[in-house]
Amino acid sequence: MKLVAGPAHAWLPLVLGIAALLCLGTSQARSAEPPTDSVYRLDIPLVDQDGQGRHLADRRGRPLVVGMFYTSCHSVCPLIVDTMLATERAISAKHAGGIDVLLVSFDAEHDDPLALKRIVNSRRLATPRWTLARTEPAGVRKLAAVLGIRYRALSDGGFNHSSALILLDAEGHIAAHTETIGTTDPAFIAAIETVLDPPK
Amino acid sequence: MRSAFARSIIALALLAAASVATAAEYATIRGGTFTSVLPADGKAADTRVAPFRLRVVPVTNGEFLTFAETHPEWRRDRVARIFAEPRYLESWAAPDALGDAVLPQQPVTNVSWFAAEAFCESEGARLPTWYEWELAAAADATRLDARSDPAWRERILAWYARPSNEPLAPVGGEPNVYGVRDLHGLVWEWVDDFNALLVSADNREQGDPDLLRFCGAGAATLQQRENYAVLMRIAMLSSLQARDTTANLGFRCAKPLERGIER
């Protein structure tokens, strides 16, 4: 763009205005609450496979796929990981950087960082892009509630649960949701590509 | 200086008096082995419910108004949309006033699960689990478990048959054997694990759970199919999302047996 020359004093308000906007922008990015319909309004504490404590809302700023699982589950939960790995391969041609993945355990009692780490290692999950995490029982229930995942503890230590992957945009809005597990869901893949590369 | 000091002492005393006066009453529920309509193992096992305390009456409009004043993030004009749909507290005249049509002693309704959880946390409690609620609600005025009595079932079904557009009665109905009131006949109530009941919409699917959607021992299998009243409640709770509210859905809170002792 070619700037039109003019008296210096005519530019001053514009320069000051831009400066003010920039300041406003940075201060808002730091302090403003997430949008009213953002999952990041739920600020539960998480502990990852390395024992690092972070809050759910710390993920704000980058798109994220969230799911729930537990490590002693041998039927569907490995399939959730398989499905996410296959989804990653499908987007890798256009998005070499991939998408962040967060899987939170239903099993607050048994899934400590060590148990989570074992899954990360045995499934060769690419950290730090992949995070397996635990939270306290109240956090499990609230996270499942915002994500629309249904689960119930069984007396044998297992859980009945619905299986879903949920795509959050950078602000924590639910951008897409799939219950297609065991094979990839083309609509979910398209939605991930859209949040990673939004149309201008 | 001195008068300011005296004023703050008086204010503190008043505050303490007010918190004693408004402290919610809880009744002790002896736990035990219980045959729930939802078997604990997804097949047929009985459930063990640890002893706990349950609020004697549902939370009222007056109590929820006080909560919204002290926790303004739960006012209807400030609540995050992800935690409550637009109908949240819609019957109140204003975000900070009940108005003439809404009585302080009526049970609060049009509250989301998130709001109910937050209220219970504010009084050092939580929502009861489904098993806790079902155990307490199995009692009548004289028996711990009245469920096999056809007259008991009919009384509850008669409530379900009443039109739901009439104003709700104030809390404080007849107590059951535990001293808990209004478990039946006033409002539906949120439970902590409402999103866990996993009732298949079609009974024929039971025993053939969709393994790709449900991990574990399979979807819930209902027992006691003649107990329609309880089954209707489960079906209603299962249909909800945590941000939903309805004009007939309220809540009460539960606590561990003794302060500071967790299960």
Boltz contact constraints between the chains, C-beta under 6 A:
constraints:
  - contact:
      token1: [A, 36]
      token2: [B, 80]
      max_distance: 6.0
  - contact:
      token1: [A, 36]
      token2: [B, 81]
      max_distance: 6.0
  - contact:
      token1: [A, 37]
      token2: [B, 81]
      max_distance: 6.0
  - contact:
      token1: [A, 37]
      token2: [B, 82]
      max_distance: 6.0
  - contact:
      token1: [A, 41]
      token2: [B, 80]
      max_distance: 6.0
  - contact:
      token1: [A, 41]
      token2: [B, 82]
      max_distance: 6.0
  - contact:
      token1: [A, 73]
      token2: [B, 215]
      max_distance: 6.0
  - contact:
      token1: [A, 75]
      token2: [B, 215]
      max_distance: 6.0
  - contact:
      token1: [A, 76]
      token2: [B, 215]
      max_distance: 6.0
  - contact:
      token1: [A, 77]
      token2: [B, 215]
      max_distance: 6.0
  - contact:
      token1: [A, 145]
      token2: [B, 195]
      max_distance: 6.0
  - contact:
      token1: [A, 145]
      token2: [B, 242]
      max_distance: 6.0
  - contact:
      token1: [A, 150]
      token2: [B, 195]
      max_distance: 6.0
  - contact:
      token1: [A, 150]
      token2: [B, 198]
      max_distance: 6.0
  - contact:
      token1: [A, 151]
      token2: [B, 196]
      max_distance: 6.0
  - contact:
      token1: [A, 152]
      token2: [B, 196]
      max_distance: 6.0
  - contact:
      token1: [A, 152]
      token2: [B, 198]
      max_distance: 6.0
  - contact:
      token1: [A, 154]
      token2: [B, 41]
      max_distance: 6.0
  - contact:
      token1: [A, 154]
      token2: [B, 42]
      max_distance: 6.0
  - contact:
      token1: [A, 154]
      token2: [B, 216]
      max_distance: 6.0
  - contact:
      token1: [A, 154]
      token2: [B, 217]
      max_distance: 6.0
  - contact:
      token1: [A, 155]
      token2: [B, 40]
      max_distance: 6.0
  - contact:
      token1: [A, 155]
      token2: [B, 41]
      max_distance: 6.0
  - contact:
      token1: [A, 155]
      token2: [B, 45]
      max_distance: 6.0
  - contact:
      token1: [A, 156]
      token2: [B, 41]
      max_distance: 6.0
  - contact:
      token1: [A, 158]
      token2: [B, 216]
      max_distance: 6.0
  - contact:
      token1: [A, 159]
      token2: [B, 216]
      max_distance: 6.0
  - contact:
      token1: [A, 160]
      token2: [B, 198]
      max_distance: 6.0
  - contact:
      token1: [A, 160]
      token2: [B, 214]
      max_distance: 6.0
  - contact:
      token1: [A, 160]
      token2: [B, 216]
      max_distance: 6.0
  - contact:
      token1: [A, 161]
      token2: [B, 215]
      max_distance: 6.0
  - contact:
      token1: [A, 162]
      token2: [B, 213]
      max_distance: 6.0
  - contact:
      token1: [A, 163]
      token2: [B, 213]
      max_distance: 6.0
  - contact:
      token1: [A, 181]
      token2: [B, 212]
      max_distance: 6.0
  - contact:
      token1: [A, 182]
      token2: [B, 212]
      max_distance: 6.0
